[in-house]
Amino acid sequence: MSSSVDERVSLPEMAAAIKFWTRRALALTDEFIVSVSEFSCSKPTCPNQHTAIMVMSQEGPTRKISIHKPIADICEFDVLDACLDLLRNSPA
């Protein structure tokens, strides 16, 4: 999957790409579940839409990754950057 966004790519295809990039960035096995959801926020201090990536496993706690963009605007770099933030802030 390419890191560039094609205007003709559907939201389900973008969500699949985000899951793929997340799995690759975090070196996740098939035992992990990756979920991608887009949310709106009405508070004046938050962006209009953001994307939440949930990484779930029976082996440990669920981890949440937030990207302050709608799914359609996310590229591979956004996912890599968010995953790096998650890894930096995770307990050793």
Backbone hydrogen bonds, N-H to C=O, Kabsch-Sander energy under -0.5 kcal/mol:
donor,donor_aa,acceptor,acceptor_aa,energy
6,D,4,S,-0.5
9,V,6,D,-2.0
14,M,10,S,-2.4
15,A,11,L,-2.9
16,A,12,P,-2.0
17,A,13,E,-2.1
18,I,14,M,-2.7
19,K,15,A,-2.3
20,F,16,A,-2.3
21,W,17,A,-2.9
22,T,18,I,-2.3
23,R,19,K,-2.8
24,R,20,F,-2.5
25,A,21,W,-2.7
26,L,22,T,-2.3
27,A,23,R,-0.6
27,A,24,R,-0.6
28,L,23,R,-2.2
32,F,29,T,-1.6
33,I,56,M,-2.8
35,S,33,I,-0.5
35,S,54,M,-2.5
37,S,52,A,-2.4
39,F,50,H,-3.1
41,C,48,N,-2.0
46,C,43,K,-1.2
50,H,39,F,-2.4
51,T,67,I,-3.2
52,A,37,S,-3.1
53,I,65,I,-3.3
54,M,35,S,-2.7
54,M,52,A,-0.6
55,V,63,R,-3.0
56,M,33,I,-3.1
56,M,54,M,-0.6
57,S,60,G,-0.5
60,G,57,S,-0.6
63,R,55,V,-2.5
65,I,53,I,-2.8
67,I,51,T,-2.6
69,K,67,I,-2.2
73,D,70,P,-1.7
74,I,70,P,-0.5
74,I,71,I,-1.4
76,E,3,S,-0.8
79,V,75,C,-1.5
80,L,76,E,-2.7
81,D,77,F,-2.9
82,A,78,D,-2.2
83,C,79,V,-2.7
84,L,80,L,-2.3
85,D,81,D,-2.0
86,L,82,A,-2.1
87,L,83,C,-2.5
88,R,84,L,-2.6
89,N,85,D,-1.9
90,S,86,L,-0.6
90,S,87,L,-0.7
